[in-house]
Amino acid sequence: MEHTTATDTDALLAEVDALLEQVAATDARVDALLDGWAPLPATTPALRRLQRTARHTARLSALVERQQQALAAQLDAMEAGA
């Protein structure tokens, strides 16, 4: 049975941190797009893009949450085995 090393754990943590940074950047971009937005007939395509971005952000947030849970479970298992 193969065990996760500290290097593997560090790599996972770095990946999760990078994903969290992407989520934060996307959230900031969505907030910036929403500031001062006034609906006009010509904004329908932009609104659709914004909705897609919001859905993508939600999926990415869920992915990060799942990865954090998996990492926590791995760390718990490592500590239990130590």
Order of alpha helices (4+ residues) and beta strands (2+ residues): alpha-alpha
